[in-house]
Every structure is written in C-alpha cells, then in structure tokens.
C-alpha cells in the first residue's frame, strides 16, 4: 500500500513540475475563487503548485499508517486498498481541476 500512495504522490509531483514549467512567467497563482470567479487569494507559484502534492502525501501517508496499525471492521478488510486508490484518484482530479481553474483565470486576466 505504501507503493500505491507513493505512486499517486509521484504522479502529482510530475503534474506540478510540468505546470511549473508552463506557468514560469507567473509569480503568484490563484488558490481560491468566489462564485463570481473573482480570486480571493493567491500564493507564490512554488507554494501553489506544491500544495496539492504535499496535502496528498500527508493524507495518503496517514491512510497507509492507519491501515497498518488499525484493524478494519469485519468484512471490510478488502476495502482498504480500494479506498486508498479512490483517495489518490480524487487528489489527482482535484489537482487537475485546480490547474484548469488557474489556466482559465489567467486566460481571462482576472487577478
């Protein structure tokens, strides 16, 4: 299970590195938006791009530690790995959504 978590964090790291190269001209990137599309706050580019992989590492790492140290409920033993994979997929999807929102915001010139 550690390998699965590490693969997801590595995938997210690669996505972040590619985005960093693509957004090299930007010093700050949006992190949160109002419903109107207005940016509520932004972060320095390295921090903004490292946020999702770092958070995923913490959450997935916690899941691995819990899976190793806490027994699942009876008849749920087979759900531990699928839950870890679902969490990893969700984090990748959220990171891609965040990058899409950043690109859309920068295209529109909203800062």
N, CA, C and O atoms as a Tinker XYZ file with bonds, in Angstrom:
   444  protein
     1  N      0.806000   -1.194000    0.000000    73     2
     2  CA     0.000000    0.000000    0.000000    64     1     3
     3  C      0.851000    1.262000    0.000000    63     2     4     5
     4  O      0.441000    2.297000   -0.524000    81     3
     5  N      2.023000    1.171000    0.583000    73     3     6
     6  CA     2.923000    2.321000    0.571000    64     5     7
     7  C      3.300000    2.681000   -0.858000    63     6     8     9
     8  O      3.423000    3.856000   -1.202000    81     7
     9  N      3.482000    1.651000   -1.690000    73     7    10
    10  CA     3.850000    1.878000   -3.085000    64     9    11
    11  C      2.726000    2.605000   -3.820000    63    10    12    13
    12  O      2.984000    3.518000   -4.605000    81    11
    13  N      1.506000    2.212000   -3.574000    73    11    14
    14  CA     0.355000    2.858000   -4.228000    64    13    15
    15  C      0.294000    4.333000   -3.849000    63    14    16    17
    16  O      0.110000    5.191000   -4.712000    81    15
    17  N      0.449000    4.629000   -2.564000    73    15    18
    18  CA     0.432000    6.024000   -2.113000    64    17    19
    19  C      1.586000    6.802000   -2.739000    63    18    20    21
    20  O      1.406000    7.939000   -3.174000    81    19
    21  N      2.770000    6.191000   -2.784000    73    19    22
    22  CA     3.936000    6.865000   -3.362000    64    21    23
    23  C      3.744000    7.125000   -4.856000    63    22    24    25
    24  O      4.176000    8.159000   -5.366000    81    23
    25  N      3.101000    6.195000   -5.554000    73    23    26
    26  CA     2.851000    6.394000   -6.993000    64    25    27
    27  C      1.934000    7.593000   -7.212000    63    26    28    29
    28  O      2.184000    8.410000   -8.098000    81    27
    29  N      0.879000    7.703000   -6.415000    73    27    30
    30  CA    -0.026000    8.849000   -6.574000    64    29    31
    31  C      0.677000   10.167000   -6.260000    63    30    32    33
    32  O      0.486000   11.153000   -6.973000    81    31
    33  N      1.477000   10.196000   -5.216000    73    31    34
    34  CA     2.207000   11.426000   -4.870000    64    33    35
    35  C      3.210000   11.754000   -5.971000    63    34    36    37
    36  O      3.397000   12.925000   -6.302000    81    35
    37  N      3.858000   10.740000   -6.544000    73    35    38
    38  CA     4.811000   10.972000   -7.640000    64    37    39
    39  C      4.102000   11.514000   -8.878000    63    38    40    41
    40  O      4.599000   12.435000   -9.526000    81    39
    41  N      2.948000   10.947000   -9.205000    73    39    42
    42  CA     2.163000   11.450000  -10.341000    64    41    43
    43  C      1.805000   12.910000  -10.124000    63    42    44    45
    44  O      1.915000   13.726000  -11.039000    81    43
    45  N      1.381000   13.233000   -8.923000    73    43    46
    46  CA     1.021000   14.620000   -8.633000    64    45    47
    47  C      2.240000   15.530000   -8.677000    63    46    48    49
    48  O      2.138000   16.683000   -9.097000    81    47
    49  N      3.384000   15.027000   -8.250000    73    47    50
    50  CA     4.619000   15.807000   -8.340000    64    49    51
    51  C      5.001000   16.096000   -9.781000    63    50    52    53
    52  O      5.433000   17.202000  -10.107000    81    51
    53  N      4.840000   15.098000  -10.641000    73    51    54
    54  CA     5.138000   15.288000  -12.066000    64    53    55
    55  C      4.187000   16.306000  -12.678000    63    54    56    57
    56  O      4.610000   17.175000  -13.439000    81    55
    57  N      2.909000   16.202000  -12.349000    73    55    58
    58  CA     1.928000   17.181000  -12.853000    64    57    59
    59  C      2.303000   18.582000  -12.388000    63    58    60    61
    60  O      2.237000   19.532000  -13.169000    81    59
    61  N      2.694000   18.719000  -11.131000    73    59    62
    62  CA     3.076000   20.032000  -10.589000    64    61    63
    63  C      4.329000   20.568000  -11.273000    63    62    64    65
    64  O      4.408000   21.763000  -11.562000    81    63
    65  N      5.303000   19.711000  -11.535000    73    63    66
    66  CA     6.540000   20.161000  -12.212000    64    65    67
    67  C      6.257000   20.623000  -13.634000    63    66    68    69
    68  O      6.806000   21.627000  -14.089000    81    67
    69  N      5.402000   19.891000  -14.328000    73    67    70
    70  CA     5.038000   20.308000  -15.691000    64    69    71
    71  C      4.279000   21.643000  -15.670000    63    70    72    73
    72  O      4.503000   22.505000  -16.520000    81    71
    73  N      3.391000   21.800000  -14.700000    73    71    74
    74  CA     2.659000   23.060000  -14.568000    64    73    75
    75  C      3.603000   24.198000  -14.207000    63    74    76    77
    76  O      3.427000   25.324000  -14.674000    81    75
    77  N      4.597000   23.915000  -13.384000    73    75    78
    78  CA     5.574000   24.934000  -13.013000    64    77    79
    79  C      6.324000   25.430000  -14.246000    63    78    80    81
    80  O      6.559000   26.630000  -14.388000    81    79
    81  N      6.697000   24.520000  -15.129000    73    79    82
    82  CA     7.385000   24.928000  -16.358000    64    81    83
    83  C      6.454000   25.733000  -17.256000    63    82    84    85
    84  O      6.873000   26.713000  -17.871000    81    83
    85  N      5.193000   25.320000  -17.333000    73    83    86
    86  CA     4.218000   26.005000  -18.190000    64    85    87
    87  C      3.861000   27.385000  -17.652000    63    86    88    89
    88  O      3.566000   28.293000  -18.429000    81    87
    89  N      3.882000   27.552000  -16.338000    73    87    90
    90  CA     3.477000   28.819000  -15.717000    64    89    91
    91  C      4.674000   29.618000  -15.195000    63    90    92    93
    92  O      4.523000   30.426000  -14.278000    81    91
    93  N      5.843000   29.405000  -15.762000    73    91    94
    94  CA     7.071000   30.034000  -15.269000    64    93    95
    95  C      7.001000   31.561000  -15.274000    63    94    96    97
    96  O      7.711000   32.204000  -14.501000    81    95
    97  N      6.178000   32.146000  -16.110000    73    95    98
    98  CA     6.076000   33.598000  -16.173000    64    97    99
    99  C      5.225000   34.212000  -15.079000    63    98   100   101
   100  O      5.177000   35.436000  -14.956000    81    99
   101  N      4.569000   33.413000  -14.302000    73    99   102
   102  CA     3.679000   33.909000  -13.250000    64   101   103
   103  C      4.384000   33.821000  -11.897000    63   102   104   105
   104  O      4.943000   32.780000  -11.550000    81   103
   105  N      4.355000   34.900000  -11.147000    73   103   106
   106  CA     4.976000   34.871000   -9.816000    64   105   107
   107  C      4.011000   34.354000   -8.754000    63   106   108   109
   108  O      4.433000   33.716000   -7.789000    81   107
   109  N      2.710000   34.628000   -8.928000    73   107   110
   110  CA     1.687000   34.174000   -7.971000    64   109   111
   111  C      0.564000   33.499000   -8.749000    63   110   112   113
   112  O      0.263000   33.867000   -9.885000    81   111
   113  N     -0.047000   32.507000   -8.114000    73   111   114
   114  CA    -1.147000   31.786000   -8.745000    64   113   115
   115  C     -2.371000   31.815000   -7.823000    63   114   116   117
   116  O     -2.239000   31.783000   -6.600000    81   115
   117  N     -3.555000   31.874000   -8.423000    73   115   118
   118  CA    -4.771000   31.876000   -7.608000    64   117   119
   119  C     -4.934000   30.557000   -6.861000    63   118   120   121
   120  O     -4.590000   29.489000   -7.368000    81   119
   121  N     -5.463000   30.655000   -5.648000    73   119   122
   122  CA    -5.692000   29.459000   -4.837000    64   121   123
   123  C     -7.167000   29.266000   -4.497000    63   122   124   125
   124  O     -7.601000   28.150000   -4.209000    81   123
   125  N     -7.929000   30.345000   -4.531000    73   123   126
   126  CA    -9.338000   30.252000   -4.145000    64   125   127
   127  C    -10.121000   31.306000   -4.923000    63   126   128   129
   128  O     -9.610000   32.387000   -5.217000    81   127
   129  N    -11.378000   30.972000   -5.250000    73   127   130
   130  CA   -12.228000   31.855000   -6.023000    64   129   131
   131  C    -13.582000   31.995000   -5.351000    63   130   132   133
   132  O    -14.051000   31.082000   -4.671000    81   131
   133  N    -14.224000   33.186000   -5.555000    73   131   134
   134  CA   -15.617000   33.367000   -5.183000    64   133   135
   135  C    -16.477000   32.710000   -6.251000    63   134   136   137
   136  O    -15.967000   32.295000   -7.292000    81   135
   137  N    -17.772000   32.612000   -6.002000    73   135   138
   138  CA   -18.677000   32.051000   -7.002000    64   137   139
   139  C    -18.713000   32.895000   -8.268000    63   138   140   141
   140  O    -19.047000   32.393000   -9.341000    81   139
   141  N    -18.374000   34.166000   -8.149000    73   139   142
   142  CA   -18.368000   35.061000   -9.303000    64   141   143
   143  C    -17.136000   34.875000  -10.180000    63   142   144   145
   144  O    -17.074000   35.429000  -11.278000    81   143
   145  N    -16.165000   34.112000   -9.720000    73   143   146
   146  CA   -14.936000   33.906000  -10.462000    64   145   147
   147  C    -13.805000   34.811000  -10.016000    63   146   148   149
   148  O    -12.684000   34.698000  -10.511000    81   147
   149  N    -14.090000   35.707000   -9.088000    73   147   150
   150  CA   -13.061000   36.611000   -8.580000    64   149   151
   151  C    -12.118000   35.842000   -7.656000    63   150   152   153
   152  O    -12.552000   35.038000   -6.830000    81   151
   153  N    -10.824000   36.103000   -7.812000    73   151   154
   154  CA    -9.809000   35.436000   -6.992000    64   153   155
   155  C     -9.823000   36.049000   -5.602000    63   154   156   157
   156  O     -9.727000   37.267000   -5.456000    81   155
   157  N     -9.944000   35.204000   -4.575000    73   155   158
   158  CA    -9.961000   35.702000   -3.205000    64   157   159
   159  C     -8.570000   35.759000   -2.596000    63   158   160   161
   160  O     -8.282000   36.644000   -1.791000    81   159
   161  N     -7.707000   34.827000   -2.970000    73   159   162
   162  CA    -6.318000   34.915000   -2.526000    64   161   163
   163  C     -5.438000   34.096000   -3.448000    63   162   164   165
   164  O     -5.894000   33.168000   -4.116000    81   163
   165  N     -4.178000   34.460000   -3.468000    73   163   166
   166  CA    -3.212000   33.766000   -4.311000    64   165   167
   167  C     -1.979000   33.434000   -3.473000    63   166   168   169
   168  O     -1.810000   33.930000   -2.359000    81   167
   169  N     -1.129000   32.589000   -4.034000    73   167   170
   170  CA     0.080000   32.171000   -3.335000    64   169   171
   171  C      1.249000   32.229000   -4.317000    63   170   172   173
   172  O      1.036000   32.196000   -5.529000    81   171
   173  N      2.472000   32.315000   -3.812000    73   171   174
   174  CA     3.623000   32.227000   -4.708000    64   173   175
   175  C      3.554000   30.921000   -5.513000    63   174   176   177
   176  O      3.119000   29.889000   -5.002000    81   175
   177  N      3.984000   30.982000   -6.764000    73   175   178
   178  CA     3.861000   29.843000   -7.675000    64   177   179
   179  C      4.363000   28.531000   -7.078000    63   178   180   181
   180  O      3.639000   27.538000   -7.147000    81   179
   181  N      5.573000   28.470000   -6.491000    73   179   182
   182  CA     6.026000   27.175000   -5.950000    64   181   183
   183  C      5.121000   26.640000   -4.842000    63   182   184   185
   184  O      4.880000   25.435000   -4.761000    81   183
   185  N      4.626000   27.527000   -3.997000    73   183   186
   186  CA     3.743000   27.103000   -2.904000    64   185   187
   187  C      2.410000   26.614000   -3.468000    63   186   188   189
   188  O      1.893000   25.581000   -3.042000    81   187
   189  N      1.858000   27.355000   -4.424000    73   187   190
   190  CA     0.572000   26.989000   -5.013000    64   189   191
   191  C      0.639000   25.628000   -5.699000    63   190   192   193
   192  O     -0.295000   24.834000   -5.595000    81   191
   193  N      1.726000   25.359000   -6.392000    73   191   194
   194  CA     1.835000   24.099000   -7.120000    64   193   195
   195  C      2.230000   22.929000   -6.224000    63   194   196   197
   196  O      1.925000   21.780000   -6.542000    81   195
   197  N      2.894000   23.201000   -5.126000    73   195   198
   198  CA     3.297000   22.126000   -4.212000    64   197   199
   199  C      2.199000   21.780000   -3.209000    63   198   200   201
   200  O      2.281000   20.748000   -2.543000    81   199
   201  N      1.188000   22.614000   -3.090000    73   199   202
   202  CA     0.157000   22.409000   -2.070000    64   201   203
   203  C     -0.572000   21.073000   -2.232000    63   202   204   205
   204  O     -0.665000   20.303000   -1.276000    81   203
   205  N     -1.087000   20.790000   -3.427000    73   203   206
   206  CA    -1.854000   19.548000   -3.638000    64   205   207
   207  C     -1.001000   18.295000   -3.427000    63   206   208   209
   208  O     -1.437000   17.392000   -2.712000    81   207
   209  N      0.202000   18.201000   -4.021000    73   207   210
   210  CA     1.007000   17.003000   -3.767000    64   209   211
   211  C      1.384000   16.841000   -2.292000    63   210   212   213
   212  O      1.414000   15.720000   -1.785000    81   211
   213  N      1.667000   17.937000   -1.607000    73   211   214
   214  CA     2.025000   17.843000   -0.191000    64   213   215
   215  C      0.834000   17.375000    0.646000    63   214   216   217
   216  O      0.982000   16.514000    1.513000    81   215
   217  N     -0.331000   17.936000    0.390000    73   215   218
   218  CA    -1.529000   17.525000    1.116000    64   217   219
   219  C     -1.856000   16.058000    0.828000    63   218   220   221
   220  O     -2.231000   15.311000    1.731000    81   219
   221  N     -1.711000   15.655000   -0.431000    73   219   222
   222  CA    -1.960000   14.255000   -0.790000    64   221   223
   223  C     -0.976000   13.339000   -0.071000    63   222   224   225
   224  O     -1.362000   12.267000    0.395000    81   223
   225  N      0.279000   13.741000    0.026000    73   223   226
   226  CA     1.263000   12.935000    0.734000    64   225   227
   227  C      0.897000   12.749000    2.191000    63   226   228   229
   228  O      1.047000   11.658000    2.741000    81   227
   229  N      0.419000   13.811000    2.815000    73   227   230
   230  CA     0.019000   13.726000    4.223000    64   229   231
   231  C     -1.197000   12.811000    4.392000    63   230   232   233
   232  O     -1.205000   11.944000    5.266000    81   231
   233  N     -2.212000   13.000000    3.565000    73   231   234
   234  CA    -3.443000   12.223000    3.701000    64   233   235
   235  C     -3.205000   10.753000    3.332000    63   234   236   237
   236  O     -3.612000    9.855000    4.069000    81   235
   237  N     -2.546000   10.508000    2.194000    73   235   238
   238  CA    -2.305000    9.128000    1.782000    64   237   239
   239  C     -1.351000    8.428000    2.750000    63   238   240   241
   240  O     -1.526000    7.248000    3.053000    81   239
   241  N     -0.351000    9.150000    3.228000    73   239   242
   242  CA     0.550000    8.581000    4.222000    64   241   243
   243  C     -0.188000    8.216000    5.501000    63   242   244   245
   244  O      0.077000    7.176000    6.104000    81   243
   245  N     -1.101000    9.063000    5.905000    73   243   246
   246  CA    -1.918000    8.773000    7.096000    64   245   247
   247  C     -2.777000    7.538000    6.879000    63   246   248   249
   248  O     -2.935000    6.716000    7.782000    81   247
   249  N     -3.332000    7.409000    5.680000    73   247   250
   250  CA    -4.137000    6.227000    5.383000    64   249   251
   251  C     -3.296000    4.954000    5.451000    63   250   252   253
   252  O     -3.752000    3.931000    5.962000    81   251
   253  N     -2.074000    5.019000    4.936000    73   251   254
   254  CA    -1.193000    3.851000    4.977000    64   253   255
   255  C     -0.859000    3.485000    6.421000    63   254   256   257
   256  O     -0.890000    2.311000    6.789000    81   255
   257  N     -0.541000    4.489000    7.236000    73   255   258
   258  CA    -0.217000    4.235000    8.646000    64   257   259
   259  C     -1.424000    3.653000    9.369000    63   258   260   261
   260  O     -1.287000    2.703000   10.139000    81   259
   261  N     -2.599000    4.213000    9.129000    73   259   262
   262  CA    -3.810000    3.692000    9.764000    64   261   263
   263  C     -4.112000    2.260000    9.318000    63   262   264   265
   264  O     -4.496000    1.416000   10.128000    81   263
   265  N     -3.936000    2.000000    8.035000    73   263   266
   266  CA    -4.200000    0.650000    7.523000    64   265   267
   267  C     -3.250000   -0.367000    8.137000    63   266   268   269
   268  O     -3.625000   -1.522000    8.338000    81   267
   269  N     -2.037000    0.045000    8.433000    73   267   270
   270  CA    -1.051000   -0.865000    9.018000    64   269   271
   271  C     -1.267000   -1.071000   10.518000    63   270   272   273
   272  O     -0.862000   -2.096000   11.067000    81   271
   273  N     -1.898000   -0.109000   11.177000    73   271   274
   274  CA    -1.993000   -0.160000   12.640000    64   273   275
   275  C     -3.388000   -0.324000   13.208000    63   274   276   277
   276  O     -3.535000   -0.615000   14.395000    81   275
   277  N     -4.408000   -0.146000   12.399000    73   275   278
   278  CA    -5.790000   -0.249000   12.891000    64   277   279
   279  C     -6.497000   -1.330000   12.079000    63   278   280   281
   280  O     -6.526000   -1.279000   10.849000    81   279
   281  N     -7.056000   -2.291000   12.770000    73   279   282
   282  CA    -7.773000   -3.375000   12.084000    64   281   283
   283  C     -9.094000   -2.856000   11.526000    63   282   284   285
   284  O     -9.837000   -2.167000   12.225000    81   283
   285  N     -9.391000   -3.187000   10.260000    73   283   286
   286  CA   -10.682000   -2.767000    9.710000    64   285   287
   287  C    -11.821000   -3.550000   10.349000    63   286   288   289
   288  O    -11.598000   -4.576000   10.991000    81   287
   289  N    -13.017000   -3.065000   10.171000    73   287   290
   290  CA   -14.194000   -3.759000   10.694000    64   289   291
   291  C    -14.329000   -5.108000    9.988000    63   290   292   293
   292  O    -13.843000   -5.280000    8.870000    81   291
   293  N    -14.975000   -6.041000   10.629000    73   291   294
   294  CA   -15.167000   -7.343000    9.984000    64   293   295
   295  C    -15.851000   -7.200000    8.621000    63   294   296   297
   296  O    -16.787000   -6.416000    8.464000    81   295
   297  N    -15.386000   -7.942000    7.673000    73   295   298
   298  CA   -15.871000   -7.981000    6.291000    64   297   299
   299  C    -15.563000   -6.712000    5.503000    63   298   300   301
   300  O    -16.096000   -6.531000    4.408000    81   299
   301  N    -14.717000   -5.829000    6.033000    73   299   302
   302  CA   -14.292000   -4.644000    5.288000    64   301   303
   303  C    -12.793000   -4.675000    4.991000    63   302   304   305
   304  O    -12.226000   -3.681000    4.537000    81   303
   305  N    -12.156000   -5.813000    5.248000    73   303   306
   306  CA   -10.721000   -5.930000    5.038000    64   305   307
   307  C    -10.334000   -5.681000    3.580000    63   306   308   309
   308  O     -9.258000   -5.151000    3.303000    81   307
   309  N    -11.208000   -6.064000    2.654000    73   307   310
   310  CA   -10.897000   -5.924000    1.233000    64   309   311
   311  C    -11.144000   -4.511000    0.701000    63   310   312   313
   312  O    -10.923000   -4.259000   -0.483000    81   311
   313  N    -11.587000   -3.610000    1.529000    73   311   314
   314  CA   -11.892000   -2.245000    1.083000    64   313   315
   315  C    -10.760000   -1.255000    1.346000    63   314   316   317
   316  O    -10.830000   -0.105000    0.914000    81   315
   317  N     -9.726000   -1.692000    2.048000    73   315   318
   318  CA    -8.654000   -0.769000    2.421000    64   317   319
   319  C     -7.911000   -0.276000    1.176000    63   318   320   321
   320  O     -7.736000    0.931000    1.005000    81   319
   321  N     -7.478000   -1.179000    0.317000    73   319   322
   322  CA    -6.751000   -0.779000   -0.890000    64   321   323
   323  C     -7.631000    0.025000   -1.850000    63   322   324   325
   324  O     -7.178000    1.058000   -2.344000    81   323
   325  N     -8.869000   -0.398000   -2.140000    73   323   326
   326  CA    -9.716000    0.432000   -2.999000    64   325   327
   327  C     -9.960000    1.836000   -2.437000    63   326   328   329
   328  O    -10.045000    2.801000   -3.197000    81   327
   329  N    -10.071000    1.952000   -1.116000    73   327   330
   330  CA   -10.255000    3.277000   -0.514000    64   329   331
   331  C     -9.016000    4.142000   -0.718000    63   330   332   333
   332  O     -9.132000    5.339000   -0.981000    81   331
   333  N     -7.844000    3.551000   -0.600000    73   331   334
   334  CA    -6.595000    4.280000   -0.830000    64   333   335
   335  C     -6.500000    4.728000   -2.291000    63   334   336   337
   336  O     -6.122000    5.865000   -2.572000    81   335
   337  N     -6.839000    3.841000   -3.205000    73   335   338
   338  CA    -6.804000    4.183000   -4.634000    64   337   339
   339  C     -7.825000    5.272000   -4.944000    63   338   340   341
   340  O     -7.521000    6.203000   -5.690000    81   339
   341  N     -9.019000    5.173000   -4.389000    73   339   342
   342  CA   -10.044000    6.194000   -4.625000    64   341   343
   343  C     -9.590000    7.551000   -4.100000    63   342   344   345
   344  O     -9.829000    8.576000   -4.738000    81   343
   345  N     -8.940000    7.564000   -2.949000    73   343   346
   346  CA    -8.429000    8.820000   -2.400000    64   345   347
   347  C     -7.355000    9.406000   -3.315000    63   346   348   349
   348  O     -7.338000   10.612000   -3.563000    81   347
   349  N     -6.460000    8.553000   -3.816000    73   347   350
   350  CA    -5.411000    9.015000   -4.728000    64   349   351
   351  C     -5.978000    9.578000   -6.014000    63   350   352   353
   352  O     -5.541000   10.630000   -6.480000    81   351
   353  N     -6.955000    8.883000   -6.596000    73   351   354
   354  CA    -7.596000    9.356000   -7.828000    64   353   355
   355  C     -8.293000   10.691000   -7.582000    63   354   356   357
   356  O     -8.223000   11.596000   -8.414000    81   355
   357  N     -8.958000   10.808000   -6.449000    73   355   358
   358  CA    -9.641000   12.056000   -6.103000    64   357   359
   359  C     -8.646000   13.217000   -5.986000    63   358   360   361
   360  O     -8.917000   14.319000   -6.464000    81   359
   361  N     -7.507000   12.970000   -5.357000    73   359   362
   362  CA    -6.498000   14.033000   -5.237000    64   361   363
   363  C     -5.959000   14.456000   -6.600000    63   362   364   365
   364  O     -5.770000   15.647000   -6.844000    81   363
   365  N     -5.713000   13.502000   -7.484000    73   363   366
   366  CA    -5.236000   13.848000   -8.836000    64   365   367
   367  C     -6.299000   14.668000   -9.558000    63   366   368   369
   368  O     -5.976000   15.662000  -10.210000    81   367
   369  N     -7.557000   14.265000   -9.451000    73   367   370
   370  CA    -8.643000   15.008000  -10.109000    64   369   371
   371  C     -8.753000   16.430000   -9.556000    63   370   372   373
   372  O     -8.950000   17.378000  -10.316000    81   371
   373  N     -8.627000   16.580000   -8.241000    73   371   374
   374  CA    -8.697000   17.912000   -7.635000    64   373   375
   375  C     -7.526000   18.777000   -8.097000    63   374   376   377
   376  O     -7.697000   19.966000   -8.366000    81   375
   377  N     -6.333000   18.177000   -8.187000    73   375   378
   378  CA    -5.175000   18.937000   -8.658000    64   377   379
   379  C     -5.393000   19.397000  -10.103000    63   378   380   381
   380  O     -5.102000   20.544000  -10.442000    81   379
   381  N     -5.902000   18.508000  -10.945000    73   379   382
   382  CA    -6.157000   18.882000  -12.342000    64   381   383
   383  C     -7.233000   19.958000  -12.433000    63   382   384   385
   384  O     -7.131000   20.856000  -13.269000    81   383
   385  N     -8.262000   19.886000  -11.592000    73   383   386
   386  CA    -9.284000   20.939000  -11.550000    64   385   387
   387  C     -8.663000   22.264000  -11.128000    63   386   388   389
   388  O     -8.952000   23.302000  -11.724000    81   387
   389  N     -7.821000   22.236000  -10.117000    73   387   390
   390  CA    -7.164000   23.464000   -9.655000    64   389   391
   391  C     -6.317000   24.071000  -10.775000    63   390   392   393
   392  O     -6.348000   25.284000  -10.983000    81   391
   393  N     -5.572000   23.253000  -11.487000    73   391   394
   394  CA    -4.746000   23.770000  -12.584000    64   393   395
   395  C     -5.607000   24.300000  -13.725000    63   394   396   397
   396  O     -5.244000   25.284000  -14.369000    81   395
   397  N     -6.744000   23.658000  -13.980000    73   395   398
   398  CA    -7.653000   24.150000  -15.011000    64   397   399
   399  C     -8.229000   25.503000  -14.609000    63   398   400   401
   400  O     -8.323000   26.411000  -15.435000    81   399
   401  N     -8.614000   25.639000  -13.339000    73   399   402
   402  CA    -9.139000   26.923000  -12.862000    64   401   403
   403  C     -8.070000   28.015000  -12.932000    63   402   404   405
   404  O     -8.369000   29.158000  -13.279000    81   403
   405  N     -6.845000   27.668000  -12.607000    73   403   406
   406  CA    -5.742000   28.641000  -12.716000    64   405   407
   407  C     -5.587000   29.090000  -14.159000    63   406   408   409
   408  O     -5.513000   30.287000  -14.435000    81   407
   409  N     -5.538000   28.130000  -15.086000    73   407   410
   410  CA    -5.359000   28.475000  -16.502000    64   409   411
   411  C     -6.509000   29.337000  -17.008000    63   410   412   413
   412  O     -6.289000   30.300000  -17.742000    81   411
   413  N     -7.726000   28.998000  -16.620000    73   411   414
   414  CA    -8.889000   29.792000  -17.040000    64   413   415
   415  C     -8.817000   31.200000  -16.493000    63   414   416   417
   416  O     -9.115000   32.162000  -17.202000    81   415
   417  N     -8.426000   31.330000  -15.241000    73   415   418
   418  CA    -8.306000   32.653000  -14.607000    64   417   419
   419  C     -7.236000   33.486000  -15.303000    63   418   420   421
   420  O     -7.443000   34.669000  -15.573000    81   419
   421  N     -6.098000   32.872000  -15.590000    73   419   422
   422  CA    -5.019000   33.619000  -16.235000    64   421   423
   423  C     -5.398000   34.020000  -17.665000    63   422   424   425
   424  O     -5.037000   35.105000  -18.120000    81   423
   425  N     -6.122000   33.149000  -18.369000    73   423   426
   426  CA    -6.578000   33.490000  -19.726000    64   425   427
   427  C     -7.522000   34.678000  -19.699000    63   426   428   429
   428  O     -7.474000   35.532000  -20.584000    81   427
   429  N     -8.382000   34.739000  -18.685000    73   427   430
   430  CA    -9.365000   35.815000  -18.576000    64   429   431
   431  C     -8.753000   37.088000  -18.028000    63   430   432   433
   432  O     -9.374000   38.149000  -18.096000    81   431
   433  N     -7.554000   37.004000  -17.490000    73   431   434
   434  CA    -6.889000   38.187000  -16.949000    64   433   435
   435  C     -7.414000   38.627000  -15.604000    63   434   436   437
   436  O     -7.190000   39.767000  -15.197000    81   435
   437  N     -8.121000   37.734000  -14.895000    73   435   438
   438  CA    -8.653000   38.071000  -13.572000    64   437   439
   439  C     -7.567000   37.842000  -12.548000    63   438   440   441
   440  O     -6.985000   36.759000  -12.495000    81   439
   441  N     -7.284000   38.846000  -11.731000    73   439   442
   442  CA    -6.225000   38.686000  -10.730000    64   441   443
   443  C     -6.716000   39.125000   -9.396000    63   442   444
   444  O     -5.973000   39.070000   -8.416000    81   443
